[in-house]
Amino acid sequence: MTSVQQGTFHAPGASIFYRSCGRGPPVLILAGGDADADATDRLRDALAERHRVLTSDRRGLSRSRPDPEAS
């Protein structure tokens, strides 16, 4: 498995949690339903052998939090 970096970025009204790993052409994995970035770990690891893979928690789910100061 390659090294996984994680963090948050600020979007209007929220802080969004993300993970990034691998090298190569980028691939964005969007989990459905109530799944967060953790649900795609096995797929992320397999794709990271040849791609830069980005996953995230959707706004308001798990580690992605609404900004309490947003109106």
Z-matrix of the N, CA and C atoms (Angstrom, degrees):
N
C 1 1.453
C 2 1.523 1 109.29
N 3 1.325 2 116.30 1 143.25
C 4 1.457 3 121.19 2 176.99
C 5 1.522 4 110.17 3 -84.81
N 6 1.311 5 115.24 4 165.39
C 7 1.452 6 121.61 5 178.56
C 8 1.528 7 110.33 6 -65.47
N 9 1.318 8 116.07 7 137.91
C 10 1.466 9 121.92 8 -179.56
C 11 1.526 10 108.70 9 -109.92
N 12 1.331 11 116.13 10 125.07
C 13 1.453 12 121.48 11 173.82
C 14 1.526 13 107.41 12 -100.44
N 15 1.317 14 116.58 13 145.63
C 16 1.453 15 119.53 14 177.00
C 17 1.511 16 109.93 15 -142.49
N 18 1.315 17 115.05 16 159.68
C 19 1.447 18 120.33 17 -179.68
C 20 1.509 19 109.84 18 -178.93
N 21 1.322 20 115.52 19 -164.05
C 22 1.458 21 121.48 20 175.60
C 23 1.517 22 108.91 21 -131.82
N 24 1.307 23 115.71 22 151.04
C 25 1.457 24 120.42 23 170.20
C 26 1.519 25 107.22 24 -126.44
N 27 1.312 26 115.47 25 153.97
C 28 1.454 27 120.69 26 -176.49
C 29 1.519 28 109.65 27 -96.74
N 30 1.328 29 114.92 28 124.67
C 31 1.450 30 123.00 29 174.89
C 32 1.529 31 106.66 30 -114.84
N 33 1.324 32 118.53 31 165.21
C 34 1.455 33 118.71 32 178.36
C 35 1.535 34 111.15 33 -55.76
N 36 1.324 35 116.15 34 116.32
C 37 1.457 36 121.47 35 175.66
C 38 1.513 37 116.58 36 84.15
N 39 1.339 38 118.76 37 5.18
C 40 1.468 39 119.10 38 -177.29
C 41 1.524 40 111.80 39 -162.94
N 42 1.334 41 115.02 40 161.38
C 43 1.458 42 123.23 41 167.60
C 44 1.519 43 106.73 42 -109.67
N 45 1.311 44 117.58 43 124.35
C 46 1.464 45 123.01 44 -174.22
C 47 1.531 46 109.74 45 -106.34
N 48 1.333 47 116.42 46 125.13
C 49 1.462 48 122.91 47 177.36
C 50 1.525 49 108.92 48 -81.15
N 51 1.341 50 116.52 49 139.24
C 52 1.468 51 120.31 50 177.99
C 53 1.520 52 110.33 51 -142.95
N 54 1.334 53 114.50 52 162.18
C 55 1.462 54 122.90 53 170.77
C 56 1.522 55 107.94 54 -132.23
N 57 1.339 56 115.05 55 149.01
C 58 1.458 57 121.98 56 179.23
C 59 1.521 58 108.63 57 -141.36
N 60 1.329 59 116.69 58 137.83
C 61 1.464 60 120.06 59 174.57
C 62 1.518 61 109.60 60 -158.01
N 63 1.321 62 115.31 61 164.20
C 64 1.455 63 122.14 62 177.44
C 65 1.517 64 113.02 63 86.20
N 66 1.343 65 114.35 64 178.43
C 67 1.459 66 122.51 65 178.75
C 68 1.511 67 108.97 66 -138.51
N 69 1.304 68 115.29 67 149.62
C 70 1.448 69 120.55 68 178.38
C 71 1.512 70 111.04 69 121.45
N 72 1.329 71 116.81 70 -163.18
C 73 1.462 72 120.15 71 -179.91
C 74 1.536 73 109.88 72 -59.08
N 75 1.332 74 117.57 73 139.76
C 76 1.459 75 119.46 74 -177.11
C 77 1.527 76 113.50 75 -73.42
N 78 1.328 77 114.90 76 144.18
C 79 1.460 78 123.02 77 173.92
C 80 1.524 79 106.80 78 -131.56
N 81 1.325 80 116.77 79 128.06
C 82 1.453 81 122.33 80 177.41
C 83 1.522 82 108.50 81 -104.97
N 84 1.333 83 116.87 82 123.79
C 85 1.463 84 121.41 83 177.89
C 86 1.520 85 108.15 84 -105.47
N 87 1.329 86 116.72 85 122.52
C 88 1.456 87 122.55 86 177.55
C 89 1.523 88 108.40 87 -111.09
N 90 1.325 89 116.38 88 112.16
C 91 1.466 90 120.70 89 179.22
C 92 1.530 91 109.14 90 -75.35
N 93 1.314 92 116.56 91 146.59
C 94 1.456 93 121.03 92 -179.92
C 95 1.520 94 112.71 93 -100.52
N 96 1.315 95 115.75 94 175.14
C 97 1.459 96 121.42 95 177.81
C 98 1.505 97 111.46 96 60.21
N 99 1.325 98 115.72 97 -136.65
C 100 1.462 99 119.64 98 -179.88
C 101 1.531 100 111.79 99 -98.16
N 102 1.326 101 117.26 100 19.74
C 103 1.463 102 121.95 101 -179.67
C 104 1.528 103 110.44 102 -79.01
N 105 1.326 104 115.34 103 145.22
C 106 1.459 105 120.76 104 175.81
C 107 1.525 106 109.01 105 -111.42
N 108 1.316 107 117.25 106 -168.08
C 109 1.465 108 121.73 107 -176.99
C 110 1.528 109 112.46 108 -59.36
N 111 1.325 110 117.75 109 -29.40
C 112 1.463 111 121.09 110 -179.23
C 113 1.533 112 112.62 111 -64.04
N 114 1.314 113 117.33 112 -29.34
C 115 1.469 114 121.66 113 -175.92
C 116 1.526 115 112.74 114 -66.07
N 117 1.317 116 117.45 115 -18.52
C 118 1.464 117 120.44 116 -175.96
C 119 1.524 118 112.95 117 -110.03
N 120 1.333 119 117.90 118 16.28
C 121 1.467 120 121.08 119 -176.28
C 122 1.531 121 113.34 120 -56.13
N 123 1.322 122 118.18 121 -45.26
C 124 1.471 123 119.94 122 -177.62
C 125 1.523 124 111.41 123 -65.48
N 126 1.331 125 116.73 124 -43.03
C 127 1.461 126 120.48 125 177.57
C 128 1.528 127 110.12 126 -65.48
N 129 1.321 128 117.07 127 -43.42
C 130 1.463 129 121.49 128 178.20
C 131 1.525 130 110.87 129 -56.51
N 132 1.342 131 116.65 130 -47.73
C 133 1.460 132 120.51 131 -178.33
C 134 1.526 133 112.09 132 -63.41
N 135 1.318 134 117.20 133 -38.59
C 136 1.471 135 120.43 134 179.50
C 137 1.528 136 110.91 135 -67.70
N 138 1.319 137 117.29 136 -42.70
C 139 1.466 138 120.64 137 -178.87
C 140 1.530 139 112.26 138 -73.01
N 141 1.333 140 117.51 139 -27.38
C 142 1.459 141 121.39 140 -176.24
C 143 1.519 142 113.28 141 -66.82
N 144 1.320 143 117.53 142 -12.04
C 145 1.460 144 119.97 143 176.87
C 146 1.529 145 111.37 144 -65.50
N 147 1.354 146 116.59 145 -25.68
C 148 1.464 147 120.24 146 -176.80
C 149 1.522 148 113.96 147 -133.84
N 150 1.326 149 117.57 148 -1.30
C 151 1.465 150 121.75 149 -176.32
C 152 1.519 151 111.00 150 -137.67
N 153 1.319 152 115.63 151 159.90
C 154 1.462 153 120.79 152 166.41
C 155 1.522 154 105.28 153 -88.74
N 156 1.319 155 116.90 154 119.47
C 157 1.462 156 122.00 155 -173.36
C 158 1.527 157 109.73 156 -110.04
N 159 1.324 158 115.81 157 130.99
C 160 1.452 159 123.04 158 178.73
C 161 1.523 160 109.26 159 -118.03
N 162 1.325 161 116.74 160 130.67
C 163 1.460 162 122.42 161 175.25
C 164 1.528 163 107.73 162 -130.72
N 165 1.326 164 116.83 163 161.19
C 166 1.460 165 119.37 164 179.44
C 167 1.518 166 110.27 165 -155.04
N 168 1.328 167 114.17 166 164.82
C 169 1.460 168 121.19 167 168.64
C 170 1.523 169 105.99 168 -93.39
N 171 1.326 170 116.00 169 132.39
C 172 1.460 171 119.07 170 179.35
C 173 1.524 172 111.12 171 -63.85
N 174 1.302 173 115.77 172 156.39
C 175 1.467 174 122.82 173 179.29
C 176 1.530 175 110.44 174 -51.18
N 177 1.332 176 116.20 175 127.02
C 178 1.455 177 121.68 176 177.86
C 179 1.519 178 115.08 177 82.33
N 180 1.329 179 118.44 178 2.35
C 181 1.460 180 122.47 179 -177.79
C 182 1.518 181 110.07 180 -116.40
N 183 1.317 182 116.56 181 134.67
C 184 1.457 183 123.10 182 173.79
C 185 1.529 184 111.53 183 56.86
N 186 1.342 185 118.48 184 -114.44
C 187 1.466 186 121.81 185 -175.43
C 188 1.525 187 114.22 186 -89.91
N 189 1.339 188 118.16 187 -2.75
C 190 1.470 189 121.39 188 175.09
C 191 1.524 190 107.66 189 -91.86
N 192 1.305 191 115.19 190 118.75
C 193 1.464 192 120.97 191 -171.37
C 194 1.532 193 112.24 192 -116.29
N 195 1.326 194 115.90 193 142.35
C 196 1.465 195 118.58 194 172.21
C 197 1.536 196 110.07 195 -65.61
N 198 1.298 197 115.81 196 149.25
C 199 1.454 198 121.54 197 176.34
C 200 1.523 199 108.19 198 -80.62
N 201 1.327 200 118.65 199 116.74
C 202 1.470 201 119.95 200 -176.93
C 203 1.529 202 112.73 201 -64.55
N 204 1.327 203 117.79 202 -19.02
C 205 1.454 204 120.17 203 179.93
C 206 1.520 205 113.34 204 -88.72
N 207 1.352 206 117.36 205 -6.28
C 208 1.463 207 120.61 206 179.79
C 209 1.525 208 109.76 207 -73.98
N 210 1.303 209 115.32 208 143.17
C 211 1.470 210 117.80 209 -179.40
C 212 1.500 211 111.95 210 -101.92
